[in-house]
């Protein structure tokens, strides 16, 4: 079990990798022919942290009389872990180390001895891009950060027999609270209006955050002045909003539930003052929950008109791979219901939009790594997607107490796929049967897929039909849903009819697809027909139609005929 008192470097976060993590990573590279020279069979029996001068890892290979040694360093920006070995002919390997992102400065890599209860490790120590300074001081100027952390104080807290550990000491949570005070709660004039500058009812007085007894407690406090003849006799109501983040480990993954507590200390006129304050508590609670969830819940909760109770909220860290780097997304369920993704068409394909978080893009959850991609490329003879090899974290030990937050576990492997941006360049029919689709990348390279392959790839993708295409939110970040094939957005420009029934659709790039095939492809999330709704009547063939309005010239049947 993680001993949180050993999370002692003073940096915001510590990620510790043991020899078994590197055994998993190096074996994964070896299994895909990315380690040894071609034609040289290699079976790795063990990897351990090495304290040989100039080396960091010892790799034992069956049949080799001497071990192979490896050196691990971070590049200057701290975005890649570079592995070089003593084996002749083996090039350096660069692991895109994006597990820790949006840092105040490049992380520090240190090697730490173990003891009778802890593994020797390579530890990554990092400070987050947050306003960590005290709440009674002004925030740091743009680009400047509070100096913190001493690598000499770092200790291994990776329990014996585990592969990976992550930890945050108690002071990190105070820094998160300071960041909220200096950013989310601060107006342009330097004041701290409650709940915000546009709807000011009072003033925030302080923010605290701390781990305790299996939970993380975030508390916001403020005062609401009341205009009353008794103002000199009765103190202003004091508002306290508390959010409890309760972590659990389920099937090796971290998930979190949220509870909220509110209190309005109003003295003798509790009912009167409580009514005044209660009118804004729903918005405040929604705002506070949004701090932990990157803002994705705030608008939902406020729009629902919540008061003291926010419902049963469960959040988890979802992971996607973008350009070979693992990125995390905070997902949420309210009373068991998933929040829907926002889909829009960008660059000719369906993408998922994430609205801006409102300033708190480094929530507690966003800092916790679950997977690290160690290699990414287009597989041989494959133009339509990139494959990433991942070392995953299977968490088993979780500790939250007065000293901090720590998790530890074993390592596994996984593969993820990111589609390339493509367009539909050709359609081939065998008689009246759709046989294949030809896709083209933006570099002009083309690849033809049989229709069976198209449906197989679509079935295993992240994107599932039905979904709606919406307007891209302002300043949103976009990503392509995972899978081996992008969902292409197609705009109809003409139709072919037989006895008033639309049989074939022509799209703006000139290709033509029979309606039944377009429906089947859209039902598989392989294409989306822009600007029209796909209707599935109970006792009739599916068809496309315009959104209901008072106009006929935009109807699907009103498109030009060919």
C-alpha positions as CSV (number, residue, x, y, z in Angstrom):
1,X,0.0,0.0,0.0
2,X,1.2,3.5,-0.8
3,X,2.7,5.4,2.2
4,X,1.6,8.9,1.4
5,X,4.1,10.5,3.8
6,X,6.8,9.3,1.4
7,X,5.5,11.7,-1.3
8,X,8.0,14.2,-0.1
9,X,9.7,16.0,-3.0
10,X,7.5,19.1,-2.7
11,X,6.7,19.0,-6.4
12,X,3.0,19.0,-7.3
13,X,2.9,15.5,-8.6
14,X,5.1,12.4,-8.7
15,X,5.0,9.5,-11.2
16,X,7.1,6.5,-10.3
17,X,8.0,3.7,-12.7
18,X,9.6,0.5,-11.4
19,X,11.5,-2.2,-13.3
20,X,8.4,-4.2,-14.0
21,X,6.8,-1.2,-15.8
22,X,9.9,-1.0,-18.1
23,X,9.8,-4.8,-18.5
24,X,6.2,-4.5,-19.9
25,X,7.2,-1.5,-22.1
26,X,10.3,-3.1,-23.6
27,X,8.6,-6.4,-24.1
28,X,5.8,-4.6,-26.0
29,X,8.4,-3.0,-28.3
30,X,10.2,-6.3,-28.8
31,X,7.0,-8.1,-29.6
32,X,6.4,-5.7,-32.5
33,X,9.9,-5.9,-33.8
34,X,10.9,-2.5,-32.6
35,X,13.7,-3.3,-30.3
36,X,16.3,-5.7,-31.7
37,X,18.0,-5.6,-35.2
38,X,15.9,-7.5,-37.8
39,X,16.4,-11.2,-37.7
40,X,17.8,-11.3,-34.2
41,X,15.4,-13.2,-31.9
42,X,15.3,-11.7,-28.5
43,X,13.5,-13.1,-25.4
44,X,13.6,-10.7,-22.4
45,X,13.6,-12.5,-19.0
46,X,13.8,-9.5,-16.7
47,X,14.2,-5.7,-16.5
48,X,15.3,-3.9,-13.3
49,X,16.4,-0.4,-12.3
50,X,20.2,-0.3,-12.5
51,X,22.6,1.8,-10.4
52,X,25.6,1.0,-12.7
53,X,27.4,4.2,-13.5
54,X,25.9,5.8,-16.6
55,X,23.0,3.4,-16.9
56,X,19.4,3.3,-15.6
57,X,18.0,-0.1,-16.6
58,X,19.4,-3.6,-16.8
59,X,17.8,-5.9,-19.4
60,X,18.4,-9.6,-19.1
61,X,18.0,-11.5,-22.4
62,X,17.9,-15.3,-22.6
63,X,21.0,-16.6,-24.4
64,X,23.0,-13.5,-23.8
65,X,26.0,-14.0,-21.5
66,X,25.9,-10.4,-20.2
67,X,22.9,-8.1,-19.6
68,X,22.1,-5.2,-21.8
69,X,22.0,-1.8,-20.2
70,X,19.8,1.1,-21.1
71,X,19.9,4.8,-20.3
72,X,16.7,6.8,-19.8
73,X,16.6,10.6,-20.1
74,X,13.9,13.2,-20.7
75,X,14.3,15.5,-23.7
76,X,14.7,19.2,-23.0
77,X,11.0,19.9,-23.1
78,X,10.1,16.9,-21.0
79,X,7.8,15.5,-23.6
80,X,9.7,12.4,-24.6
81,X,11.5,9.7,-22.6
82,X,14.6,8.7,-24.7
83,X,15.9,5.1,-24.3
84,X,19.4,4.2,-25.5
85,X,20.9,0.8,-25.0
86,X,24.3,-0.9,-25.0
87,X,23.2,-3.3,-27.7
88,X,25.0,-2.6,-31.0
89,X,22.7,-1.6,-33.9
90,X,19.7,-0.8,-31.8
91,X,18.6,2.8,-32.4
92,X,17.3,5.0,-29.6
93,X,13.7,4.8,-28.8
94,X,11.6,7.9,-28.0
95,X,8.5,7.4,-25.9
96,X,6.1,10.3,-26.3
97,X,5.8,11.1,-22.7
98,X,2.6,13.1,-22.8
99,X,1.1,11.5,-19.7
100,X,1.8,14.7,-17.8
101,X,0.7,17.7,-19.6
102,X,0.3,21.5,-19.2
103,X,3.2,21.8,-16.8
104,X,4.7,24.9,-15.4
105,X,8.2,23.7,-16.4
106,X,9.8,20.6,-17.8
107,X,9.6,17.7,-15.3
108,X,12.6,16.3,-13.5
109,X,13.7,12.6,-13.9
110,X,15.4,11.1,-10.9
111,X,16.5,7.6,-9.9
112,X,15.6,6.5,-6.4
113,X,16.7,3.5,-4.3
114,X,14.2,1.1,-2.9
115,X,14.1,-0.6,0.5
116,X,12.6,-3.6,2.2
117,X,9.0,-2.3,1.3
118,X,9.6,-0.2,-1.8
119,X,10.8,-0.8,-5.3
120,X,13.7,1.2,-6.8
121,X,12.2,3.6,-9.4
122,X,12.7,6.2,-12.1
123,X,10.6,9.0,-10.8
124,X,9.1,11.9,-12.8
125,X,8.6,15.0,-10.6
126,X,6.5,17.8,-12.0
127,X,4.8,21.1,-11.2
128,X,1.5,21.9,-12.8
129,X,0.6,25.1,-14.7
130,X,-1.4,26.6,-11.9
131,X,-1.4,29.7,-9.8
132,X,-0.1,28.0,-6.6
133,X,0.8,31.2,-4.6
134,X,-1.0,32.1,-1.3
135,X,-4.5,33.5,-1.5
136,X,-3.5,36.6,0.4
137,X,-1.0,37.5,-2.4
138,X,-1.5,38.6,-6.0
139,X,-1.3,35.9,-8.7
140,X,2.0,35.5,-10.4
141,X,2.5,37.4,-13.7
142,X,1.9,35.6,-16.9
143,X,4.6,33.0,-17.5
144,X,6.0,33.1,-14.0
145,X,5.4,30.4,-11.4
146,X,5.9,29.9,-7.8
147,X,9.2,27.9,-7.3
148,X,8.6,24.7,-5.5
149,X,10.0,21.2,-5.1
150,X,13.4,19.7,-4.2
151,X,14.4,16.5,-6.0
152,X,16.8,15.6,-3.2
153,X,13.8,15.0,-0.9
154,X,12.1,12.5,-3.2
155,X,11.7,8.9,-2.0
156,X,10.3,5.8,-3.6
157,X,6.7,5.1,-2.5
158,X,6.2,2.3,-5.1
159,X,5.2,-0.7,-3.0
160,X,7.2,-3.9,-3.4
161,X,5.9,-6.0,-6.3
162,X,4.0,-3.1,-8.0
163,X,4.9,-1.5,-11.3
164,X,3.7,2.1,-11.2
165,X,2.6,4.7,-8.6
166,X,1.3,8.2,-8.7
167,X,1.1,10.6,-5.8
168,X,0.2,14.1,-4.6
169,X,1.2,15.4,-1.2
170,X,-1.2,17.4,1.0
171,X,0.3,20.7,-0.1
172,X,-0.6,20.0,-3.7
173,X,-4.3,20.2,-2.8
174,X,-3.7,23.6,-1.1
175,X,-2.1,24.8,-4.4
176,X,-5.2,23.6,-6.3
177,X,-7.3,25.7,-4.0
178,X,-5.1,28.7,-4.5
179,X,-5.4,28.3,-8.2
180,X,-9.2,28.3,-8.0
181,X,-9.0,31.5,-5.8
182,X,-6.7,33.3,-8.3
183,X,-8.5,32.2,-11.5
184,X,-12.1,31.0,-11.3
185,X,-13.1,33.2,-8.3
186,X,-11.2,36.3,-9.3
187,X,-12.7,39.2,-11.3
188,X,-10.7,41.5,-13.6
189,X,-10.5,44.1,-10.9
190,X,-8.9,41.7,-8.5
191,X,-12.0,41.2,-6.3
192,X,-13.6,37.9,-5.6
193,X,-17.4,38.4,-6.3
194,X,-19.8,35.7,-5.1
195,X,-21.0,33.9,-7.2
196,X,-19.4,35.9,-10.1
197,X,-18.9,39.4,-11.4
198,X,-22.1,39.5,-13.4
199,X,-24.4,38.2,-10.6
200,X,-22.6,39.5,-7.6
201,X,-24.4,38.8,-4.3
202,X,-21.5,38.9,-2.0
203,X,-17.8,38.1,-1.8
204,X,-15.8,34.9,-1.5
205,X,-13.6,34.8,1.6
206,X,-11.4,31.7,1.0
207,X,-11.1,28.3,-0.7
208,X,-9.6,25.2,0.9
209,X,-8.9,21.7,-0.5
210,X,-7.5,18.8,1.4
211,X,-7.4,14.9,1.3
212,X,-8.9,13.2,4.3
213,X,-10.2,9.8,5.2
214,X,-10.6,8.4,1.7
215,X,-12.0,11.7,0.3
216,X,-10.9,15.0,-1.2
217,X,-12.7,17.9,0.3
218,X,-13.1,21.2,-1.6
219,X,-14.7,24.0,0.5
220,X,-15.6,27.5,-0.8
221,X,-16.7,30.1,1.8
222,X,-18.2,33.6,1.3
223,X,-20.5,36.2,2.8
224,X,-23.7,37.7,1.4
225,X,-24.5,41.2,2.7
226,X,-28.1,41.8,3.5
227,X,-29.7,45.2,3.3
228,X,-31.8,45.3,6.5
229,X,-32.5,47.7,9.4
230,X,-31.1,45.0,11.6
231,X,-27.8,45.0,9.6
232,X,-25.9,46.3,12.6
233,X,-27.4,43.7,14.9
234,X,-27.4,40.6,12.7
235,X,-24.2,39.3,10.9
236,X,-24.3,38.8,7.2
237,X,-25.1,35.2,6.2
238,X,-22.0,33.1,5.7
239,X,-22.2,30.6,2.8
240,X,-20.2,27.4,2.8
241,X,-20.2,25.2,-0.3
242,X,-18.4,21.8,0.2
243,X,-17.7,19.3,-2.5
244,X,-16.5,15.8,-1.6
245,X,-14.7,13.8,-4.2
246,X,-14.7,10.1,-3.3
247,X,-12.2,8.0,-5.3
248,X,-12.6,4.2,-5.9
249,X,-10.8,1.6,-7.9
250,X,-13.1,-0.5,-10.2
251,X,-11.5,-3.2,-12.4
252,X,-8.1,-1.4,-12.2
253,X,-9.5,2.0,-13.2
254,X,-10.1,5.0,-11.1
255,X,-13.6,6.5,-10.8
256,X,-14.9,9.2,-8.5
257,X,-18.3,10.1,-7.1
258,X,-19.3,13.6,-6.0
259,X,-21.2,14.7,-3.0
260,X,-22.1,18.3,-2.1
261,X,-22.8,20.0,1.1
262,X,-24.1,23.5,1.6
263,X,-24.7,25.6,4.6
264,X,-26.0,29.2,5.1
265,X,-25.2,30.4,8.6
266,X,-27.7,33.2,9.0
267,X,-28.2,33.6,12.7
268,X,-31.6,34.7,14.0
269,X,-33.2,35.4,10.7
270,X,-32.3,32.1,9.1
271,X,-35.5,31.6,7.1
272,X,-35.3,35.1,5.5
273,X,-31.6,35.1,4.8
274,X,-31.7,31.5,3.7
275,X,-34.3,32.4,1.1
276,X,-32.1,35.2,-0.2
277,X,-29.0,33.0,-0.4
278,X,-30.8,29.9,-1.6
279,X,-31.7,31.6,-4.9
280,X,-28.1,31.5,-6.0
281,X,-26.9,28.2,-4.4
282,X,-27.9,26.1,-7.4
283,X,-25.6,28.0,-9.6
284,X,-22.8,28.0,-7.1
285,X,-23.0,24.2,-6.6
286,X,-23.0,23.7,-10.4
287,X,-20.0,26.0,-10.6
288,X,-18.1,24.1,-7.9
289,X,-18.8,20.7,-9.4
290,X,-17.5,22.1,-12.7
291,X,-14.2,22.8,-11.0
292,X,-13.5,19.1,-10.6
293,X,-15.0,18.1,-13.9
294,X,-13.2,20.6,-16.2
295,X,-16.4,22.6,-16.5
296,X,-18.4,20.0,-18.4
297,X,-21.1,19.7,-15.7
298,X,-21.5,23.3,-14.6
299,X,-23.9,24.4,-17.4
300,X,-25.9,21.2,-17.1
301,X,-26.4,21.5,-13.4
302,X,-27.2,25.2,-13.4
303,X,-29.6,24.6,-16.3
304,X,-31.3,21.9,-14.3
305,X,-32.0,24.4,-11.6
306,X,-30.4,22.4,-8.8
307,X,-30.4,23.6,-5.3
308,X,-28.6,21.8,-2.4
309,X,-28.5,18.4,-4.1
310,X,-26.6,17.8,-7.3
311,X,-27.8,14.2,-7.9
312,X,-25.6,11.2,-8.0
313,X,-22.6,12.2,-10.0
314,X,-19.9,9.7,-11.0
315,X,-16.9,10.9,-13.0
316,X,-14.0,8.9,-14.6
317,X,-10.9,9.6,-16.6
318,X,-11.4,8.5,-20.2
319,X,-8.3,8.3,-22.5
320,X,-7.8,9.0,-26.1
321,X,-4.7,9.0,-28.2
322,X,-4.1,12.0,-30.4
323,X,-1.0,12.1,-32.6
324,X,0.6,9.4,-30.5
325,X,0.1,11.1,-27.2
326,X,-2.4,10.0,-24.6
327,X,-4.9,12.7,-23.7
328,X,-7.4,12.5,-20.9
329,X,-11.0,13.5,-21.0
330,X,-13.2,13.7,-17.9
331,X,-16.5,11.9,-18.5
332,X,-19.5,12.0,-16.2
333,X,-22.7,10.3,-15.4
334,X,-25.6,12.0,-13.5
335,X,-27.9,9.5,-11.9
336,X,-26.5,6.8,-14.1
337,X,-27.0,8.7,-17.4
338,X,-24.0,9.6,-19.6
339,X,-23.6,13.1,-20.7
340,X,-23.8,13.1,-24.5
341,X,-20.8,14.1,-26.7
342,X,-21.0,17.1,-29.0
343,X,-20.4,16.0,-32.6
344,X,-19.6,18.3,-35.4
345,X,-18.2,18.1,-38.9
346,X,-14.6,19.4,-39.3
347,X,-12.2,18.8,-42.2
348,X,-14.9,16.6,-43.8
349,X,-15.2,14.1,-41.0
350,X,-17.2,13.7,-37.8
351,X,-15.3,14.9,-34.7
352,X,-16.0,15.3,-31.0
353,X,-16.0,18.8,-29.6
354,X,-15.1,19.6,-26.0
355,X,-16.1,23.2,-24.9
356,X,-13.5,25.2,-23.1
357,X,-13.4,24.4,-19.4
358,X,-13.7,28.0,-18.1
359,X,-10.1,28.3,-16.9
360,X,-9.7,25.2,-14.6
361,X,-8.2,22.9,-17.2
362,X,-6.0,21.2,-14.7
363,X,-8.4,19.5,-12.4
364,X,-7.2,17.0,-9.8
365,X,-8.4,14.2,-12.0
366,X,-6.6,15.4,-15.2
367,X,-3.2,15.0,-13.5
368,X,-3.6,11.2,-12.9
369,X,-2.0,9.1,-15.7
370,X,-3.6,5.8,-16.7
371,X,-1.8,4.9,-19.9
372,X,1.4,5.9,-21.7
373,X,1.8,5.5,-25.5
374,X,5.3,4.2,-26.2
375,X,5.0,3.9,-30.0
376,X,2.7,5.2,-32.7
377,X,2.7,4.8,-36.5
378,X,0.7,3.8,-39.6
379,X,0.9,0.0,-39.8
380,X,2.4,-1.4,-43.0
381,X,0.2,-0.9,-46.1
382,X,-2.3,1.0,-44.0
383,X,-3.1,4.7,-44.8
384,X,-6.4,5.2,-42.9
385,X,-5.3,5.0,-39.3
386,X,-2.4,5.1,-36.9
387,X,-1.8,2.4,-34.3
388,X,-0.5,3.3,-30.8
389,X,1.1,0.8,-28.4
390,X,0.2,1.6,-24.8
391,X,1.5,0.6,-21.4
392,X,-1.6,0.8,-19.2
393,X,-1.9,1.2,-15.5
394,X,-4.0,-1.3,-13.6
395,X,-4.5,0.4,-10.3
396,X,-4.9,-1.8,-7.2
397,X,-3.9,0.3,-4.2
398,X,-5.6,3.6,-3.4
399,X,-4.8,5.7,-0.3
400,X,-6.3,9.1,0.5
401,X,-5.4,10.4,4.0
402,X,-4.2,13.5,5.7
403,X,-0.8,13.2,4.1
404,X,-1.9,13.0,0.5
405,X,-3.3,10.9,-2.3
406,X,-1.5,7.9,-3.8
407,X,-2.3,5.0,-6.2
408,X,-0.2,2.1,-7.3
409,X,-0.7,-1.0,-9.4
410,X,0.6,-3.2,-12.1
411,X,1.1,-2.6,-15.8
412,X,-0.6,-4.0,-18.9
413,X,-0.6,-3.4,-22.6
414,X,-3.2,-2.1,-25.1
415,X,-3.5,-0.8,-28.6
416,X,-5.5,2.2,-29.7
417,X,-6.2,3.5,-33.2
418,X,-6.6,7.0,-34.5
419,X,-8.2,7.5,-37.9
420,X,-6.6,9.8,-40.4
421,X,-8.5,12.7,-41.9
422,X,-9.9,11.3,-45.2
423,X,-12.4,12.0,-47.9
424,X,-14.5,9.6,-49.9
425,X,-12.9,9.5,-53.3
426,X,-14.8,6.7,-55.0
427,X,-17.7,4.2,-54.8
428,X,-17.7,0.9,-56.7
429,X,-20.8,-1.1,-57.4
430,X,-21.1,-4.6,-58.8
431,X,-24.4,-4.3,-60.5
432,X,-26.7,-2.8,-57.9
433,X,-24.6,-4.1,-55.0
434,X,-22.2,-1.8,-53.3
435,X,-18.8,-3.5,-53.4
436,X,-16.2,-1.0,-52.1
437,X,-15.3,2.5,-51.1
438,X,-12.1,4.4,-51.9
439,X,-10.7,6.8,-49.3
440,X,-8.2,9.6,-49.9
441,X,-5.9,11.2,-47.4
442,X,-5.1,14.9,-47.6
443,X,-1.7,14.0,-49.1
444,X,-3.5,12.4,-52.1
445,X,-2.7,8.7,-51.1
446,X,-5.7,6.4,-51.6
447,X,-6.9,3.1,-50.2
448,X,-9.8,1.0,-51.3
449,X,-11.8,-1.0,-48.7
450,X,-14.4,-3.7,-49.5
451,X,-17.8,-2.9,-48.1
452,X,-17.4,-5.7,-45.6
453,X,-14.2,-4.2,-44.3
454,X,-15.9,-0.8,-44.1
455,X,-18.6,-2.2,-41.9
456,X,-16.2,-4.2,-39.8
457,X,-14.0,-1.2,-39.1
458,X,-17.0,1.0,-38.3
459,X,-18.4,-1.6,-35.9
460,X,-15.2,-1.6,-33.8
461,X,-14.9,2.3,-33.7
462,X,-15.7,4.6,-30.8
463,X,-18.3,6.5,-32.7
464,X,-21.8,4.9,-32.6
465,X,-24.9,5.8,-34.5
466,X,-27.3,7.6,-34.2
467,X,-25.7,10.9,-33.3
468,X,-26.5,14.5,-34.3
469,X,-24.2,16.9,-36.0
470,X,-24.2,20.3,-34.1
471,X,-22.6,23.6,-34.5
472,X,-19.0,23.6,-33.3
473,X,-18.8,25.4,-30.0
474,X,-16.7,28.5,-29.9
475,X,-13.1,27.8,-28.7
476,X,-13.8,24.1,-28.4
477,X,-11.1,21.5,-28.7
478,X,-11.7,18.8,-31.3
479,X,-10.6,15.2,-31.6
480,X,-11.3,12.4,-34.0
481,X,-13.2,9.5,-32.4
482,X,-11.0,6.4,-32.0
483,X,-11.1,3.6,-34.6
484,X,-9.6,2.4,-37.9
485,X,-11.8,4.5,-40.1
486,X,-13.1,8.1,-39.9
487,X,-16.8,8.9,-40.3
488,X,-17.0,11.0,-43.5
489,X,-19.4,13.9,-43.7
490,X,-21.2,14.1,-47.1
491,X,-23.4,16.9,-48.4
492,X,-26.1,16.0,-50.9
493,X,-26.4,18.2,-54.0
494,X,-28.7,16.2,-56.3
495,X,-31.0,13.1,-56.3
496,X,-32.4,10.5,-58.7
497,X,-36.0,9.5,-58.3
498,X,-38.2,6.7,-59.5
499,X,-42.0,7.3,-59.1
500,X,-41.2,10.2,-56.6
501,X,-39.1,7.9,-54.4
502,X,-35.5,9.0,-54.0
503,X,-33.2,6.1,-55.1
504,X,-29.7,7.6,-55.5
505,X,-28.0,10.6,-53.9
506,X,-25.2,12.6,-55.5
507,X,-22.9,14.4,-53.1
508,X,-20.9,17.6,-53.6
509,X,-17.7,15.6,-54.4
510,X,-19.5,13.9,-57.4
511,X,-19.9,10.4,-56.0
512,X,-23.3,8.7,-56.0
513,X,-24.6,6.3,-53.5
514,X,-28.0,4.5,-53.5
515,X,-30.2,5.6,-50.6
516,X,-30.4,2.1,-49.1
517,X,-26.6,2.0,-49.0
518,X,-26.3,5.5,-47.6
519,X,-28.7,4.5,-44.8
520,X,-26.8,1.4,-44.0
521,X,-23.5,3.3,-43.9
522,X,-24.9,6.0,-41.7
523,X,-26.5,3.4,-39.4
524,X,-22.9,2.0,-39.0
525,X,-21.4,5.5,-38.4
526,X,-19.3,5.2,-41.5
527,X,-20.8,8.3,-43.1
528,X,-23.1,11.1,-42.0
529,X,-25.4,12.8,-44.6
530,X,-25.2,16.5,-43.7
531,X,-28.2,18.8,-43.4
532,X,-30.9,16.1,-43.3
533,X,-32.5,13.8,-40.8
534,X,-32.4,10.0,-41.2
535,X,-35.9,8.6,-40.3
536,X,-36.5,5.0,-39.5
537,X,-40.3,4.4,-39.7
538,X,-41.6,1.3,-38.0
539,X,-43.3,-0.2,-41.1
540,X,-41.5,1.5,-44.0
541,X,-38.1,1.9,-45.5
542,X,-35.8,4.4,-43.9
543,X,-35.5,7.8,-45.7
544,X,-33.9,11.2,-45.4
545,X,-35.9,14.4,-44.8
546,X,-35.2,18.1,-43.9
547,X,-35.8,19.3,-40.4
548,X,-39.4,20.3,-40.0
549,X,-40.1,23.9,-40.8
550,X,-42.5,26.1,-42.9
551,X,-40.5,25.9,-46.1
552,X,-40.5,23.4,-48.9
553,X,-37.5,24.6,-51.0
554,X,-35.1,23.0,-48.5
555,X,-36.8,19.6,-48.6
556,X,-34.7,16.6,-49.5
557,X,-37.0,15.9,-52.5
558,X,-36.5,19.5,-53.7
559,X,-32.8,18.9,-54.5
560,X,-31.9,19.1,-58.2
561,X,-32.6,15.9,-60.2
562,X,-30.1,13.9,-62.3
